[in-house]
Amino acid sequence: FLRDTLALDVQELGPEHDQTLVTMWNLGVACDGSGQADMAVPLLEDALEKHTRLLGENSDRTLLVLNDLALALIHAGKAKQSLPLLTRSVDVLRRQLGADHQETLIATFNLGIAYIGAGQFNDGVDVYEKLLETYTRLYGVEHPKTLEAGGALLEAYRLAGRREEGKRLALSQLQILRTQSDEIALSSGLAVGAEAFLESEMYAEAEPLARECVEIRAVKL
């Protein structure tokens, strides 16, 4: 449907009409979302070039297209190519919206994904450490975004061979979660802790955490 719409927009409105650009962008995102990243990349590259030229490199929509192109490149196995795009996006968003704005944090999380995908694991660790600190400050340790950032950091620690730091992080988050009344959040922390121990081949330590997680979820979910 979007392909037909794009062809019709190009024919009736022209290749650089605003509606044509939005349709091209949406088609690229749809291709990436359906597992066709290789088809998405050229569409989003074209959309980014036109948005940059017509709307400016720092316009809100240009930055959204840039981030979608970066994700498509990651999904296409070209994470290294996405790094300059995401680095620029994060820098601009920090200046325009602030370091704690949701769009800035999402772009920062994607930058961490790109570093991991490019095999630059310690750079990924640096990104996720700062992101975890920010989410903890903004939302607290039990918030899903904080737990997601913690899980990403644990994976980055594992890939970087920094297992001791991973274990300390898992235990620290778990200790704080045990003081909370939200048992669902606690179960997520238990799962993260168990995974960290498993990655370090500490099976005896992982087993009780995994068991407690299952018991809580069996009752609550």
N, C-alpha and C positions, 0 to 999 in steps of 0.2 A: 504493500500500500504506500509506504513512504517513498519507495523508488519511483512509483508512478507520480506521486505528488511532486517530487523533486523535478522530474522531467517536465511536468506541466508548469511548475513555477518558473523554471528556466525559460521555457518557450513563451509563456504569457507575460512574465514580469521581468525577465532578464536574469543573468547569472549573479548579479550583485545587488539585487533587490533584498531588502531586509527580510522579507518572508522567505525568500529562497535560501538565505544564509541560515535561518533558523531551521528550515526543513533539512538542509544538508547536515547541520549539527545533530539534529534529532536522529537522522538516519545513521550517522556514525555511531552515536551512543547505542542505538538499537542493535546494530551489527556487533558491537563489542559485548553487549549484554547477552546476545544469543550465541556467544562463543566464536564469532567470526572477526577476531581482532585484526587479522591481516587485511580484511576488507574495510574495517573501521579506520585504520591508520591513514590511508590516503584521503578518505573523505574528511576526516578531522584535520589533517594537515592543510587541505584546501580551505576548510572553514576557518581555521586559525589565521591563515595568510590573509583572507578577505576581511575577517573581523579586525585584524591588526591594522590593515591599511585603511579601512573605512571608518572604524570606530575608535581606533587608537589602541596601543599595546596595553594600556592600564585600565581600559574600561571594564566594568563589572562582567559583562558578557564575554569579552575576550579572555579574561582570566578563567571563567568557567569552561570555555572551550579548550583552553590550554590544559587545564587539569584533566579534562576528559581525554584529550590526546595522550597525555602522559600515562594515564591508566591503560589506555589501549596499547601503548608501546610496551608497558610492563606485561600485559596479558599476551602480547605477541612475542614475548621472550627478548625484548629489546630494552630492558630496564636501564641500561647505561645511557641510552639516547634520551630517556625521560628525565635524567638528573638535572641538566641545565634548565629545562622547562619548569620543573617543580621548585628548584632553587630560586629562580626568578619570581615564580608565583608567591612563594612564602615571603620573600623580601618585600614585594609590592604590597601584599596583604597586611604585613606587619606595619608598614608605613601608613597605609590608608585606613585600616580598620582596628589595628592594635594587635598585640601578641596574643591576647586572650579571646579574641573573637572566634566564633565557631568556624567560620570559613578558613581562618588562618590555621586553626588547630587541625581541621580536616586535611588541608594541604600539607601540613607538617607530618601528619600520620602517613600520607601518601609518599612523602619524601623518604620516610623510613622504609616503607615497602620497596621503593626504588633502590635504595642502598642495599638492602638485603638481596633483592633480585639481581643486582649487579655484582654480588659477591663482596661488597665493602661492608663487612659485618660490624666492625668497630665503629664505623660512621653511623650505621643503623642504631647501634647501642647508644651513641651520643644523642641522637634524635629522640629515641624513646625514653631515655632517662629524663631529659628535659620535659618531654610531653607528660610523662607520669607525674613529675613534680607539679606541673601546671594543673593537670586534672585533679590531683589530690588537693591542691590548694583551692580550686574553684568548687569542687563537688564533694570532696570527701573520699575516703578509701573504699567505701562500699558501692559507689556509683558504677553502673555498667561501663561507662566510658573509661573510668579509672581502671577497672578490672581488665578491660580490653587492652589498654595501654600496657598494663602490667604483664599480660600474657604475651604481647608483642615483644616486650623487653626481655622476658624470659627466653623466648625463642631466639632473639638476637644474641643473648648471652651464650646460649647453647651452640649456635653456629660459630660464634667467635671463640669457642673453647673456654669460656669464662664461667665454669660450672659453680665455683664457690660463690660468686656474686649472685648467680641464679638461685642457689639454695637460700642465701641470706634474704633475698628479695621475697621469695615464696613464704618463708617462715615469718618475716616481718609483716607482710600483708595478712597472713593468717592470724597472727596474734592480735592484730587490731580488729579484724572481723569478728573474732570471738567475743569482743566486748559489745558488739552490736546486737540488736534484737531481731534483725532481718535474717531469718534462717536461709532464705533463698540466696542472699548475697554470701552468706557463710558457705553454702554448698559450692558456690562458684569459686570461692577462695580455696576451699579444700581440693577441688579439682585441679586448680592451678598448682597448688603445693604438691599434690601427688604427681603431677606431670613433671615438675622440676626434679623431684627425687628419682623418678623413673629415668629421666634423661641422664642423671648422674649415676645410674645403675645402683641406686640405694633402695632396693626393692622392699626390705623390711620396714623402712621408714615410710614408703609410699603406700603400703597396704592399708594401715589403719585410717589414713586420710581418705583414700578412695572408698573404703567401706563406710565411713561416716557420711561421706557425700551421698552415696547411694541410699543410705538409710533416711537421710533428711528428705531427699527428693521423692522417695517412695511414699512418704507421708504427706508432703506438701504439694506434690505435683500429681 
